[in-house]
């Protein structure tokens, strides 16, 4: 998946409800439904440029919201930190002889895995 497409899809997942109904519809068709601008335009009875304009305004809105809130960026960072903590806890489970410590580390791993689900 192209980097821009991945980024827009992720932003849409987080902030899509903040777009207009038409922007949401076109975003879904273009990014999730993999329809071309021409296909969307033909189905909606407008020009290809009209579809592109609606998508561009939506992209700009999503990008602006992310720049202001940073939720997607922080979500990614938290996911990486959770994975690192999980890896360290798993190392404690496998490398520690003390039973109580191993049990606690295993519980940490289990809790971290539930965050990922």
C-alpha positions in Angstrom: 0.0 0.0 0.0 1.3 3.4 -0.9 2.5 5.5 2.0 0.1 8.3 1.3 -2.8 5.9 1.1 -1.9 4.2 4.3 -1.6 7.6 6.1 -4.9 8.9 4.8 -6.6 5.6 5.7 -5.2 5.8 9.2 -6.2 9.4 9.6 -9.7 8.6 8.3 -10.0 5.8 10.8 -9.3 8.3 13.6 -11.0 11.4 12.4 -13.3 10.4 9.6 -16.4 11.4 11.6 -15.2 15.0 11.5 -15.5 15.2 7.7 -18.6 16.1 5.8 -20.9 13.3 4.6 -19.7 13.7 1.0 -16.1 13.7 2.1 -16.7 10.5 4.1 -18.5 8.9 1.2 -15.7 9.7 -1.3 -13.0 8.8 1.1 -14.5 5.4 1.7 -15.0 4.8 -2.0 -11.6 6.0 -3.0 -9.3 4.7 -0.2 -11.3 1.7 1.1 -13.3 0.7 -2.0 -10.3 1.3 -4.3 -12.5 3.1 -6.9 -10.9 5.6 -9.2 -11.8 9.3 -9.3 -13.5 8.7 -12.6 -15.6 5.9 -11.3 -16.7 7.9 -8.3 -17.5 10.9 -10.5 -19.5 8.8 -12.9 -21.5 7.2 -10.1 -22.3 10.6 -8.5 -22.8 12.6 -11.7 -20.0 15.1 -11.2 -16.6 15.7 -12.8 -13.5 13.9 -11.9 -12.0 17.2 -10.7 -15.0 17.7 -8.5 -14.3 14.4 -6.7 -10.6 15.3 -6.4 -11.5 18.6 -4.9 -13.8 17.0 -2.2 -11.1 14.4 -1.4 -8.3 17.1 -1.3 -10.4 19.2 1.2 -10.9 16.1 3.3 -7.2 15.2 3.2 -6.3 18.7 4.2 -8.8 18.6 7.1 -7.5 15.3 8.4 -3.9 16.4 8.1 -4.7 19.6 9.9 -6.5 17.8 12.8 -3.6 15.4 13.2 -1.1 18.3 13.2 -3.1 19.9 16.0 -3.9 16.8 18.1 -1.1 14.3 17.3 -3.4 11.4 18.3 -2.3 9.1 15.5 1.4 9.8 16.2 0.9 9.2 19.9 -1.1 6.0 19.2 1.8 4.7 17.1 4.4 5.6 19.7 2.3 3.9 22.5 2.1 0.8 20.4 5.8 0.6 20.0 6.3 1.2 23.8 3.8 -1.5 24.7 5.7 -3.9 22.3 9.0 -3.1 23.9 7.6 -3.6 27.5 6.1 -6.9 26.4 9.4 -8.1 25.0 11.2 -7.2 28.2 8.6 -8.9 30.3 8.9 -12.0 28.2 12.6 -11.9 28.7 12.1 -11.8 32.5 9.7 -14.8 32.2 12.3 -16.9 30.3 15.5 -15.8 32.1 14.4 -15.5 35.7 14.5 -18.5 38.0 12.4 -17.0 40.7 8.8 -18.3 40.4 7.0 -15.2 41.8 8.9 -12.9 39.5 8.1 -15.1 36.5 4.4 -15.2 37.4 4.3 -11.4 37.7 6.1 -10.9 34.4 3.8 -13.4 32.7 0.8 -11.4 34.0 2.4 -8.2 32.6 2.7 -9.9 29.2 -0.9 -11.1 29.3 -2.1 -7.6 30.2 -0.1 -6.0 27.4 -1.4 -8.5 24.9 -5.0 -7.6 25.9 -4.1 -3.9 25.1 -3.2 -5.0 21.6 -6.5 -6.8 20.9 
